[in-house]
Amino acid sequence: MAGAACLTMALSGCAIMSASGPSARGIRAERDQTVDEAQIKLVDVTDAITRHLLANAHHASFAEDLGEGRPIGSVIGQGDVLDIAIWEAPPATLFGSSGSDLRLGSTSSGSLARGSSLPEQMVDSDGMIAIPFIGRVQAAGRTPQDIARTITSRLAGMAHQPQAIVRLSRNAAANVTVVGEVANSARVPLTSRGERVLDILATAGGVRQPVGKMTVQITRGMKTTALPLDTVIRDPRQNVRLEPDDVMTLLYQPYSFTALGAIGKNDELPFEATGLTLAQALGRISGLQDSRADVKGVFIFRFEDPAALDPATREGARLTPEGKVPVIYRINMKDPSSFFIAQSFPIRNRDVLYVSNAPLADIQKFVNVIYSTFLPAATTATAFR
């Protein structure tokens, strides 16, 4: 009777003991319930599940998301400064002969064609430039060759056999902003050479942290794409040309996961942009606590992309406002094959890795409380006797 009473007290005491989180049984019980009307999916991690996640993961790509881009000077923009030279065949010259020091060569009459350089023209806020005798010419959004052809055609009938040469002199408005973990944050002007990601990074003095732990994030308009710097270095296709007003940010270990429960270290831990597996994550938190952990109760809480789930799991799921599915991945570390799966299972940004307490650990905790409470009283009573 006394033993039964003690066992009853222990089991009831476990229900009111404080814990670091839900038990494995409690998480299983929650799988058919809802949180904020969004059904939580409990998925047992297998080799097939891991392969499906890896196959359907979205991999960012500068080449696909941003495109190759065009060198500066191929298309003129507002604020660009143009150098314009106009050539005419003698004897009559519309622009006069003063300052005519450029020559195309001899004409059939033995005379020399002469050119006149106009003052530098800045493309105004309306995208226009002003040319003597012909007025305003649209420049923004066009190539220098297009502008030259327009000038030549509009001078026909006024100048004798006119020709025009237009080139980009200064691109004061075409800059890329580079910030973050670089030696020198700056606004870097682009040239007709067509600077690429690594060119701009070199101009900024390189990164201040190890290459393998850096992420390159490029913001273009309303679109933002990020890629590990190591990938950009190894894959020449990702070293794309940058365009005016791009913002390139170098981030040091921008991703993190949170580890909780019966583990060696409860903390938020950053990881590299190149990715992290479950096995690596367990190593970084010093593994599971032998005295507390339930090896069958290792869970990853994640807001998953619906495309990464198989149709059976995705069916009936209610999405969050961000279009994600709340999923709890469960892995049984008592199964030896799980250690091979853990070497491939990917940890995502903002994942929560949780290890529940073993049932006997809660009972042991209650026994320790009883022991620490009643032993001093029993010792004191013995001393009085």
C-alpha positions in Angstrom: 0.0 0.0 0.0 2.8 2.4 0.9 4.6 1.7 -2.4 1.4 2.3 -4.3 0.8 5.5 -2.5 4.3 6.7 -3.3 3.9 5.8 -7.0 0.6 7.7 -7.1 2.2 10.7 -5.5 5.1 10.5 -8.0 2.9 10.3 -11.0 0.7 13.1 -9.8 3.7 15.2 -8.9 5.1 14.8 -12.4 2.0 16.5 -13.7 2.7 19.7 -11.7 6.5 19.7 -11.9 8.1 22.4 -14.0 9.7 21.4 -17.2 11.7 22.9 -20.1 8.9 22.2 -22.6 6.2 19.7 -23.7 6.8 16.0 -23.5 7.0 13.8 -26.5 3.5 12.4 -25.6 2.2 16.0 -25.3 3.4 16.9 -28.8 1.9 13.8 -30.3 -1.4 14.7 -28.6 -1.3 18.2 -30.2 -1.0 17.0 -33.8 -4.7 16.8 -34.4 -5.4 20.1 -32.6 -5.1 23.6 -34.0 -3.1 26.7 -33.0 -4.7 29.9 -34.2 -6.8 27.8 -36.5 -3.7 26.6 -38.4 -3.4 22.8 -38.2 0.0 21.6 -37.1 1.4 18.7 -39.0 3.5 16.1 -37.2 5.9 14.4 -39.6 8.2 11.5 -38.8 11.6 12.1 -40.4 12.6 9.3 -42.7 15.1 9.0 -45.6 12.3 9.6 -48.1 11.1 12.7 -46.3 14.6 14.1 -46.1 15.2 13.5 -49.8 11.9 15.2 -50.7 12.9 18.2 -48.6 16.2 18.5 -50.3 14.8 18.0 -53.8 12.1 20.7 -53.3 14.1 23.3 -51.5 14.3 26.6 -53.2 17.9 27.6 -54.0 18.5 31.2 -54.6 20.3 32.1 -57.8 21.6 35.5 -58.9 21.7 34.3 -62.5 18.0 33.4 -62.4 16.6 36.0 -60.0 18.6 39.0 -61.2 19.7 38.2 -64.7 23.0 39.0 -66.4 22.5 42.7 -66.5 24.0 45.2 -69.0 27.2 47.2 -68.9 26.8 50.8 -68.0 26.9 53.0 -71.1 24.9 50.6 -73.2 21.7 52.4 -71.9 21.8 56.0 -70.9 20.1 57.1 -67.7 19.1 60.4 -66.0 22.1 62.2 -64.6 24.6 60.7 -67.0 27.0 63.1 -68.7 27.5 62.6 -72.4 30.4 63.7 -74.7 29.1 64.5 -78.2 31.1 65.2 -81.3 29.5 66.3 -84.6 31.3 66.0 -87.9 30.6 67.8 -91.1 32.1 67.7 -94.6 33.5 71.0 -96.1 33.2 73.5 -97.5 30.2 74.7 -95.5 30.1 73.9 -91.8 27.1 74.5 -89.6 29.0 74.4 -86.3 32.0 76.5 -87.6 35.7 75.6 -87.7 36.8 76.9 -84.3 38.2 74.2 -82.1 38.0 71.7 -85.0 41.0 69.5 -84.2 39.6 66.1 -85.0 39.8 64.6 -88.5 38.1 61.7 -90.3 40.3 61.8 -93.4 40.3 63.2 -96.9 37.2 63.6 -98.9 37.0 63.2 -102.7 37.7 66.9 -103.2 40.8 66.7 -101.1 39.4 68.7 -98.3 39.3 67.4 -94.8 36.2 66.7 -92.8 36.2 68.5 -89.4 34.4 67.8 -86.2 33.2 70.0 -83.4 33.0 68.8 -79.8 30.0 70.2 -77.9 30.0 71.1 -74.3 29.3 68.1 -72.1 25.6 67.3 -71.9 24.0 66.1 -68.7 20.8 64.1 -69.1 18.1 66.1 -67.2 15.3 64.8 -65.0 13.1 64.5 -68.1 15.7 62.2 -69.8 16.6 64.9 -72.4 19.7 66.7 -73.7 19.9 69.9 -75.7 21.8 70.0 -79.1 22.3 73.3 -80.9 20.1 73.8 -84.0 18.0 70.7 -83.4 16.8 71.3 -79.8 16.0 68.7 -77.2 16.7 65.0 -77.8 15.5 62.0 -75.8 18.5 60.3 -74.2 17.4 58.3 -71.2 16.6 54.7 -71.9 18.5 54.7 -75.2 22.0 53.6 -76.3 24.6 56.1 -77.4 24.4 54.7 -80.9 20.6 55.4 -81.0 21.2 59.0 -79.8 23.9 59.5 -82.4 21.6 58.3 -85.2 18.8 60.7 -84.1 21.2 63.6 -84.0 22.5 62.8 -87.5 19.0 62.4 -89.0 17.8 65.7 -87.5 20.8 67.6 -88.8 20.2 66.4 -92.3 19.4 69.3 -94.6 21.1 71.8 -92.2 24.6 70.4 -92.1 26.7 68.9 -95.0 26.9 65.1 -94.6 26.7 65.2 -90.8 27.9 62.5 -88.5 27.7 62.3 -84.8 29.6 60.3 -82.1 28.1 60.0 -78.6 29.9 58.4 -75.7 29.3 58.2 -71.9 31.7 60.6 -70.2 30.6 60.3 -66.6 27.9 58.1 -65.0 27.5 60.2 -61.8 24.0 58.7 -61.3 25.0 55.0 -61.9 26.3 53.7 -58.6 26.1 50.6 -56.5 25.9 50.8 -52.7 28.0 48.2 -50.9 27.6 47.9 -47.1 27.9 45.3 -44.3 31.0 43.3 -43.4 33.3 44.9 -45.9 36.5 46.9 -45.3 35.0 50.1 -46.7 31.3 50.7 -47.2 30.9 53.0 -50.2 28.9 54.0 -53.3 30.9 52.5 -56.2 30.4 54.1 -59.7 29.8 51.7 -62.5 31.6 51.9 -65.8 31.1 50.5 -69.3 33.3 47.6 -68.3 30.3 46.1 -66.6 31.3 45.6 -63.0 30.3 42.3 -61.4 29.6 41.2 -57.8 33.2 40.3 -57.1 34.5 43.5 -58.8 32.5 45.7 -56.5 33.5 43.6 -53.5 37.2 44.0 -54.4 36.7 47.8 -54.8 35.2 47.9 -51.3 38.3 46.2 -49.9 36.9 42.7 -49.5 35.2 41.1 -46.5 36.2 41.3 -42.9 35.1 37.8 -42.0 35.9 34.3 -43.3 34.5 33.7 -46.8 32.7 30.5 -45.9 30.6 32.4 -43.3 29.5 35.3 -45.5 26.3 35.9 -47.5 25.9 38.3 -50.4 22.5 40.0 -50.4 21.6 42.1 -53.5 18.5 44.4 -53.4 17.3 45.6 -56.7 14.1 47.6 -56.6 11.6 45.6 -54.6 13.5 42.3 -55.1 16.0 40.9 -52.6 18.1 37.8 -53.3 20.8 36.3 -51.1 23.5 33.7 -51.9 26.6 32.4 -50.0 29.7 34.3 -51.0 31.5 30.9 -51.4 28.9 30.0 -54.1 29.5 33.2 -56.0 33.2 32.5 -56.0 32.9 28.9 -57.1 30.1 29.4 -59.7 31.0 32.1 -62.3 27.3 32.3 -63.4 26.4 33.8 -60.1 29.0 36.6 -60.5 26.4 38.7 -62.4 26.7 42.3 -63.5 25.3 44.8 -61.1 23.0 47.6 -62.2 22.6 51.3 -61.1 21.0 51.7 -57.6 21.7 48.1 -56.6 22.4 47.6 -52.9 24.9 44.9 -52.1 25.1 43.9 -48.4 27.6 41.5 -47.0 26.2 39.6 -44.0 28.1 37.5 -41.5 26.3 34.3 -40.5 22.8 35.7 -41.1 20.9 32.5 -40.2 20.2 31.0 -36.8 18.3 28.3 -35.0 17.1 28.0 -31.5 17.9 25.0 -29.3 15.7 24.1 -26.3 15.0 21.3 -23.9 17.1 18.4 -22.6 20.3 19.3 -24.4 23.8 20.5 -23.4 23.1 24.1 -24.3 19.9 26.1 -24.6 20.7 29.0 -26.9 20.1 30.7 -30.3 23.0 29.7 -32.5 24.0 31.3 -35.8 25.1 29.2 -38.7 26.7 29.7 -42.1 24.9 30.5 -45.3 26.3 27.3 -46.8 23.8 25.4 -44.7 23.6 23.2 -41.6 22.4 19.6 -41.1 20.7 18.2 -38.0 23.8 16.2 -37.1 25.9 19.4 -37.2 23.2 21.2 -35.1 23.3 18.5 -32.4 27.0 18.8 -32.3 26.9 22.5 -31.8 24.6 22.2 -28.8 26.8 19.5 -27.2 24.4 16.8 -27.9 21.6 15.4 -25.8 21.7 15.2 -22.0 22.0 11.5 -21.1 20.3 11.9 -17.8 17.3 13.8 -19.1 16.7 13.5 -22.8 14.1 11.3 -24.5 16.0 9.9 -27.5 12.7 9.3 -29.2 11.6 12.9 -28.7 13.8 15.1 -30.9 11.7 17.6 -32.7 12.2 20.4 -35.2 9.5 23.1 -35.2 9.3 24.9 -38.6 7.1 27.1 -40.7 7.5 25.0 -43.9 7.1 26.0 -47.5 4.0 24.0 -48.8 6.0 23.0 -51.9 8.5 21.1 -49.7 5.7 18.9 -48.3 4.3 15.8 -50.0 0.7 16.1 -51.2 -0.7 13.8 -48.4 0.9 16.0 -45.7 -0.1 19.2 -47.4 -3.7 18.2 -47.8 -6.0 20.0 -45.3 -3.3 22.2 -43.9 -4.2 25.8 -43.2 -1.6 28.2 -44.2 -0.2 31.0 -42.0 -0.6 34.7 -43.2 2.9 34.3 -44.7 1.8 31.2 -46.7 3.6 28.6 -44.6 2.5 25.4 -43.0 3.3 24.8 -39.3 5.1 21.5 -39.2 6.8 19.5 -36.4 9.4 17.1 -37.6 10.1 14.2 -35.2 13.2 12.0 -35.3 13.9 8.9 -33.3 17.5 9.0 -32.3 17.3 5.5 -30.8 17.1 4.1 -34.3 20.8 3.8 -35.6 19.7 4.7 -39.2 18.6 8.1 -37.8 22.2 9.1 -37.5 22.6 8.8 -41.3 19.4 10.7 -41.9 20.5 13.5 -39.5 23.6 14.0 -41.7 21.3 15.1 -44.6 18.3 16.6 -42.9 18.6 20.4 -43.4 18.2 22.9 -40.6 16.5 26.1 -41.8 16.7 29.7 -40.6 14.5 30.3 -37.5 14.0 26.6 -36.8 13.4 25.5 -33.2 15.2 22.3 -32.2 13.6 20.8 -29.1 14.5 17.7 -27.1 11.9 16.5 -24.7 12.5 15.1 -21.2 12.4 11.3 -20.8 9.4 10.2 -18.6 11.7 8.7 -16.0 13.5 12.0 -15.8 10.3 13.8 -14.6 9.8 11.0 -12.0 13.4 11.4 -10.8 13.0 15.1 -10.6 9.9 14.6 -8.3 11.7 12.1 -6.2 14.6 14.5 -5.7 12.1 17.2 -4.6 10.5 14.8 -2.1 13.9 13.7 -0.9 15.2 17.2 -0.4 12.0 18.2 1.4 11.5 15.3 3.8 15.1 14.3 4.5 16.0 17.5 6.5 12.7 17.0 8.5 13.5 13.3 9.2 17.1 14.2 10.2 15.9 16.9 12.6 13.3 14.5 14.2 16.1 11.8 14.7 18.3 14.4 16.3 15.6 15.4 18.8 15.1 11.8 19.8 
